């Protein structure tokens, strides 16, 4: 039995196109952010927004990802030595770079999860292609836990078939919906989100 789908709180107040454009601003600011503490804080905020968007997060999966990237980055020592564990040398520069890279991936994934919705419609062929690519990415990311090693081929085939059916349904609905209007609360939300991330780059980041 499939788990009950959580309500999308953001969808009730935000037009999908406005949310997508805000997500682009947030991504740019996030990538330019060079302060480790601020970047970690951003990832935590993005995680909360993913939950508000009705999505589920596998915390263990992302913790393993961050840890793995950080550990591999430690193999290239840079800067002040913090700790020696036999042949392994932990340096400040390598640790910082590893954590920055490690938290970058979950941050980008979380932004795509809360900023891109299946009802997103962008003008032009290029806009439609971009929206569809994000839709595919989100669908595959949500369905990855359905893949089983014992029946790998069958589980992947089922996931791709579901993706095809979802795409067909999405195309059938295209243009038939009047769209969701952004409420005053929605405008306030995107304004605070965009301004906060821009301010974080100006105050703590580095271009």
N, C-alpha and C positions, 0 to 999 in steps of 0.2 A: 504494500500500500504506500503510495507516494505521500511524503510529508505535506502537511497543510501549508499552502503558500501564504507568506506574510503580506499584509497590506502595504502598498506603496504610498507612504505618507507624502512624499515629494510630488508624486503625480497629481495629487488632489489640488495642488497650488501652483504648479509650474507647467508651462507649455514646453514640450519636449525639445523644440528648437532653441528656445532661450536657455534651457538647462544645458544643452549640448555646447552652445557658444560659451557659456560660463565655464564649462569643463575645459575647453580649449585654453582659456585664459589661465585657469588653475594649473593645467599641465605645464604651460610655459613657465609660470612662476615657480612651480615645484622643481623643474629641471634646473633652473638657474640658482636655486637655493643651495648655498654652500655651508650653512651652519647645521651641524649634525643634530643638535638638540631640537632646532626648529623643524628640521626634516622629519624627525621621529614624531614630533607633535602633530605635524601635518598628516602623517600616515594614520595616526590614531583618530584624528578628526574625520578623515576620509572613511575609515572603517565604520564609524558611527553613522555617516551618511549612507553607506552601503546598507546598513541595517534598516535605516529609515526608508530606503528605497525598496524594502521588502526582500532583499537578497540575504543569503546565508554565507558566512565566512568560515572556512576551515582554518582556524588559528594555527593548529599544529603544522599544517602544510606550509604556511608562510614562515613560521618560526624556523622550520628546517631549512627553508630556502635562504633566509637571511643568515643563519648560522653557517651553512655550507659556503656561501659566497664569501663571508668574512674569513673563514678558516683558510680557504684557498688563496685569498689575497694576502694572508700572513706569510705565505711562502716566499714573498718578495719583500724583504725587510727594507723599510724606509724610515729614516729619522731616529729619534731617541729610543734607546732600548728600555722597555718597561719590564720585561720578564724573560728569563731563560729557562726552558724546560728541556734539558739535554741538548739535542741538536736543533731544537726549535727555538727561534728567537722572536719574541713578540715586540714589535716596535710601534711607537705612537702613530707614525704616518701610515703604516700598513693597516693598522687596526681601524683608524679613522676612515681611510679610503674603502676598506672592506665593508664597514657599516654603511657608509654613504651609498655604495653600489647595492648592498643587500636590501636596504630600505627603499631604494628607488623603484625596484620592480613591483613590490606590493603596492606602493603608492600609485603607480601608473595603472595597475590592475583595478584598484579600488575606485580611482577616478572614472575609469571606463564603465565600471559596474553601476555607479550611481548617476552618471551623466548621460548615458546612452540607453534609450528605451526602444522597444520594438516598434512603437508608433512614431518614431522620429522620421520626418520627411524633410529632405533638403532639396533646394531647387537645382535643376539641371541634371545631366547624366552623371557628372562627376560627383555632385552632392549625393545622388542616389547610390552611387558605388561606394562612397565613403560610409554612408549610413549602413549599407548592407554589410560591409566588412566588419564594422563594429558590432552589428547584430550577430553575425556568425561567431565572432570572437566571444561575445558574452554567452551565447548559447552553448558553445563548446566548453567554455570554462565552467559553466554551471553543471554540465552533464558529465564532466570528467570522472566524477565519483561513481558513475554507473559502469565504468569500464572495469572488467574483471580479467585477471591474467589467465584463469582457467578456461574462459570462453572469450578470449580477447577479440577474435575476428567477429564473432556474433554480436558482442556488446558494442563494438565500434560501428558495426553495420546498423544496429538498432538506433544508435545515437545519430548517425548520419540521416537515417530515414526520418527520425523525428525532426531533425533540422530542415529537411526538405519539406515536410508537411507544414512546419511553422512558417517557412518562407512562402509557401503557396498561400497559406491563410493570410499572411501579411500583405501579399500582393493583391489578394482579393479585396482586402479592406482598404487598400490605398485609394485615397481620394473620396471615400465614402463617409469619413468621419469629419465633423466640423472642427475638430481639434479642441484641446483644452486651453482655456484662457488662464493667463497668469493672474493670480490674486494679489492683493496688496501685500500679504504675508510672503508670497512667492518673490515679489520684487525686492522686498526687504532682505529676504534670505540670500538671493543671488548677489545683491549689492554688498552685503556684509562679507560673503564668501570671497568675492573677487577683490574687494578693497583690502581685506585681511591678508590675502596671499600676496598682493602687490606690495603692501606695506612691509611684509616679512622679507621680501627680496630687497627692498630699498634700505631697510634698517639692518638686516642681518646677512643678506645674500651678497653675491659679488658677480658683476657682469664682466 
